[in-house]
């Protein structure tokens, strides 16, 4: 893996995380600090899973 591929993968994970965190904040009725931390952590796990799933199904 070269630096360009690493940078693109990191950008993809960050984009997924941002989108999923915003979705979490939209769906939560009251934003508390603990709820934000849990949502951000869950979004990070989901972002990693989404990136891994896309890499599995994309031909090289």
Buried (B, 14 or more C-beta within 10 A) or exposed (E): EEEEEEEEBEEBBEEBBEBBBEEBBEEEEEEEEEBBEEBBEEBBEBBEEBBEEEEEEEEE
